[in-house]
Amino acid sequence: MLTIGGLLALAFALVAIGLDFQYRRRLGNALEVTDGKWDITPVSPTHCQIIGKIEFINPTKRLDVMIPELWIDVKLLSKASTEGITQRNRIINHFDYFDGREDDYWESDIVDFGQRETIEIRIDLEGDKVDALQVAWVRVNYVTYGPEGKVPCTKHVIVPLRFPSVEDSKRWRPAENSDILPIKTHLLTNLDDPVEVVKQYVLPHAQKGDIVTIGESPLAIIQGRFRHFRDIHPGWLAKRLCYMFKSTSSLATAGGLQTLIDIVGAPRVFLSFVGSIPFKLLPYSMARKLNVDGMFYRLAGEQANLVDDVTGTIPPYDQFVVLGPHNPQAVCDRIKKTTGLEAAIVDVNDLRRVKILAATDGVPVNFLEKALITNPAGNANEQTPVVLIRPSVS
């Protein structure tokens, strides 16, 4: 029989378990930030103004979150020197109860549960080489203050400043049973839409029967599926298991592996690694013959193959871990519905490996693999992440 003390101890234990369960299910300082809408206005040959409006959204049903600090940093990327270019950055509150301040002081704000607040960011750039700027990398730094204490956060928005003309893509190249045209675009960012990119840059060159392909990493970037290395916090499993991968793998760093863990979960990553051990003990030639090589990547899921670690992409994304794209089939279908072109999302490298992640029904996969075997897309300085393929007339 339990004594009164035992019953009290049991009651306290149950309360503690309940509190711990609630804590693990906590929402914390839940606050979402949109990419926003951005306008670039060339005021003069030496003056450019960038205006963006982003929203802070509190998705919770009962928790208020405060923003006691907010500031921005802007990194300019150019093919010329940025020396001599000056910038003036301003943040303007558009909250109902603020009239705005002229002294650039950020007045602490409360984002009520279920509400959204808008801020305006104004960036004025002046200097002789403003017209050579390629990109403005805007880092919106803010501190949330709420049930989780104070949490520093950063929202990264990459704003393109230069846009090539349609005439910049005219170099058709012969390929097996086809001709291919790498399409030059601006630096694709999370402000873009893949369908609009195709309409702007591809349709002027296209004709009926053509196939448009987009690289998997550029599509993932458009979808905002990239994380700055400073925003990744590797856990116990990632810090230890990353040593088990070849140095050339994007999972060979704690940050790269942690991004996969965040997508598919620690249990799946751990069990995939354990399940792949027997196959790792086989000689490579035998594993290839039995088609059991790379079992970890098969067990962990498609995203394991698609993670690009830091340095894997064009600046400024070389400081980010880029994930695989989300629902590429839906993107292909939307491109075809809007433009009439057959479409595919592809993962191609210089080792003559072509993987079709998704394609519309009218795309012959074998034909596409042969056409892309030389990796005609240029995701570096060429900035041709989109390729138009025209089957040869037999």
N, C-alpha and C positions, 0 to 999 in steps of 0.2 A: 504494500500500500504506500502511495506517495504521501509524504508529509507536506505541510504547508510550504516549507522551504523548498521542497522538491517541485511543487506545483509552480511556485514563483519562478524558480530557475527555468522550468520548462517554458513558462510564459515569456520570460525574458529572451530565451533562446529562439522561440517562434517569432517574437517581435524583431529580433536581430536578423533572422533569416529573411523575414519580410522586407525589412529596411534594405538589406543587402540586395535582394532581388529588385526592389524598386530602383536602387542606385545603379545597378547594372543596366536597367532599362531607361536610364535617364536620358533626357534630350539635351542636357547641358545648355550651352549658349547657342542654341540653334538659330542660325542667321544665314540666310542665303543672299548672294549678291549676283545680280544679272550682269551679262556682258554689256548691256546697254546699247544705245544708238549713238553713232559718232559721225560728225560732219567735219570735212576738211575744207577750209576756205583759203585759197591763195589771195591774200590781201594785196600783195605786190610781189615783184620778183625776189625781194629780200625779206618778205614777211608772210608767214603762214599761221593761220589760227585753227586750232583743233578744239572742237566742243563736243563733249560727251555727256550723256545723261544715263546714270545707272541707278538701280533701285536696291535698297536693302529690304529683304522680306523676312518677316518673322512667321514661320509656318506653324508654330505651336498654338495650342488652344487655351493655354492658361499662364504662360511664362513671358514676362517682359524681359527684353535684353537691351542693355545700354551700350552706347558707343561713346566712351569718354575721350578717345583720341582717334584722329584720322588725318592722314597726310599722304601725299603722292610723291613718287619719284618717277622721272621720265628719262629713259635711256634712248638715245638716238642712234640709229644704224644707218650708215651711208657708204657708198663706194668711194667717197671723197673724205677728206678730213672734216671733222666737225668743230675744229678749233675756230673760234670767232663767232660761233652761233650762240646767241643768248636765248634763254627761255624764261618766261614768267608763267608760273602755275598758280591757278586760283581754284578754290573749292567753294561753291555757292550752295547753301542749304535751300531746299525748296519745301521745307516742312511747313505745315499750315501755321505754326505758331512762331515762326522765325521771319523777321523782315530782311535778313541778310546782314552781313557785317562787311565793312570795308577794310578791316585791319587783318584779314586772313586768319583770325582766331577761330579754331573749331570749338563751337559751343556744344557741350555734351548733349546727346540726344537719347531718348527712350523710344525704341521701336516696340509698340504695344503688340500683344499677341494677336495673330491674324492680320496684322497691318503691314503696309509697305511704305517706305519713305524714299524720296528721290533726291539725289544730289547732282549738281552740274559741275563738270570739270572743264576749265578753260585753260588751254595751253597756247601761249603766244611764242612763236619761234622767229627770231630775226637774225639776219646775217647774209653775207654774200653767197654762201653755198647752201642756202635753204632748199633751193630747187633740186639739189642732188640727193636729198634725204630719201631713204627707202622706207624706213619703218620708225614708228615711235612706240617703244615698249613702255606702257604705262603700268606702274605698280601702285595699286591702291592699298595702302597700309592702314590697318585699323585695329583697334583693341575692343573686343567685346567684354562686357562686364555683366555678370549675372549669376545663375545658380552654380556654374562651373568655376566661379572666380573670375580672374582676368585672363583672357586668351588672346595673344597676338595673332593676327591673320593677315594674309595678303591676297588680293585679287589681281591676277595678271590679265591685262588686255593688250593684245598686239594690234596696233593700228597701222595698216599699210598707207604709204604716202605717195607712191609712184605706181602708175598703172600702164602697162605696155599697150600698144595699139594692136589691132587685128593684123596689120601688115607685118608685125614683128615675127609672125609664124608663117613662113612660106617655104621652108626647106623640106619638101617631101623626100623620103628616102626609100629605096627599094628593100623589100624583105621577102621572105619565102611566100609566094602566092599572094602578095599584097604590097601595097605602098603604105608607109606610115608617116605621120606628121606630128612631131612633138609640139605641143601647144604651149606657148609662153604665156604665163599669167603673172599677176602681181604676187607678192608673198601671201599665200593663203593663210587666213587666221580664223579665230573663233567668231569673227563678225560676218563670215561668209556663209553662203548657202550653195551646196554643190550644183543644184539645178541652175541657179543664176550664173555660176561660173561657166557652165556648159553653154548656156544661152549667149553669154557675152563673148566668150573667146572661141568656142568650137563651131557653133552654128554658121558663122560666116564662111567657114571652109567646108562644111559638110554637105553631103548629098545622100540620097536614099541608098540604103544598103551599107552605109558606113557604121563602124563600131567605135564608141568612145570608151576609153579606159582611164580610171583614176587610181593612183597609188593608194595603198591602204594607209600609210602614215599621213599623207596630206588630208585624206578624208577624216582620220581620227582627230587631226588638229582642227579642222573645220568644226567638228563636233565638240571641241573643248576637252578632248580626252588626253590631256597632258598635265603633268604635275612637276612643279619646280622642285629641285633636289632638296631645298631648304624646308619644304613643306612635307617631306616624307619622314616619318619617324619609325625606323625599323625596330621590330620587336625581337624577342629572344630567338625565335625560330629562324627569322630571316638572317640574323647575324651569324648564325652557326651553319645553316644549310647552304648559304651562298658559296662556301668554300668547296662544295661538292661539284660545282659546275666548271666547265672549261672557261678559261679567261676570256675567250672570244664571245661567250654567251652574255646576253643582256641580263641574265639572272645570276651572274657571278659577283654582283655587288649586293650589299644588304638593301640598298634603296630599290634597285631593280626588282629583287625578289619580293620585297615588301609590297610593291604595287600589285604583283600577281596575287599575293596573299589577301590583299584588300579586295580584290575582285572575286576570287573563287573561294576564299576562306582558308584558314590555317589547317584544319583537318584534311581537306582535300590535297593540299600541297604536301603535307607530311605523308599521307597514305600513298600518294602518287610516287613519292621518292622511295618509300619502303617497297612498294610494289614493283618498282623498276630495277631494284638491286639484283635479282636473279638474272635479268637480261643483260645487265652491265658486265656480269662475269663471263659471258660468252665472248669468244673472239669476234672482232668486228666483222670479218668476212662471213662468219656463220650467222651473226645477227642480221646482216643484210640479206643473206640467202633465205632466212626464215621470216624475213620481214618483221622483225621485232626490235629493230634499232630505234632509238629515240622514244622509248616507252614512257619516260617521265612526261614528255610533252603531250603524248597521246592521252595519258591518264589525267593530266592536269587540265586539259581542255585547250581549245584553239588559241585562247588569249596568251597562253604560255609561249607560243611561237611568235606572237606579234608584238611583244614588248620591245621597244627600242630604248636602251638606256642612254644616259647622258653622253653627249658627243655623237650620237647616232644620226642626227638630223641637222638641217641648215640653221645657222643663227637667226633669231635668238633661241630657237628650240633646242640648240645643243646643250642648254642648261636645264633641260626638262627631260623627264622620262615620259615617252609617248606610248600610249596604250594602243591596242588594236581598235578598229572602228566598231561602232555599235550598229547592229542590224543593217549590214551592207546591202542585203537583198532588197530591202525597202527603198534604199537610195537608188539602186539600179532601176527598179520598177517606176519610181517617180520621175527619173530622167527620161525614160522611154515614153511615159504617159504625157509628159510636158513637151518634149522635143521631137519625139518620133524616132530617135536614134536608139539602136541597140546599145547596151551599156554593160560594163563589167568593172568590178573592184578587184585589183590584182596586187600581189606581193611578188616583186621581181627583184633579183639581185644580180651582181656581176659574176656569180658562179654558175650562170646559165640555169638558174632555177626559177620556174614560173609556177605560182600558185594562184588559182582563181578562187577568190573568197566568195564571190557572188556574181551572177550574170543573168541577164534577161533570157527568155526562152529561145530567142532567135540567134543566140551566140554559139557557134560551133567551138567547143572547148579546145579540141586538138589543133584547129586552125589558129586559134588565139595564142596558144602556147608557142607554136612555131613562129608566129609573127613577133612575139615579145622576147624571144630567147636571147637576143643581144642586149636587152635592157635599154631600149631607146629613150625612156623617160629620164629626165634630168632633175633631180630633187635638190641639187646643190646650186652653184652659181648660175646654171642654165635656167633655173626656175621654169622647167617644163614638166610639171607633175601630171599633166593630162596628155594622152596620146590618142590621135585619131587614126583609125586603121581602115583602109579601103581595099577590099578584096580585089584581086586582079581578075580581069575579064578573060575567061578561057576561050 
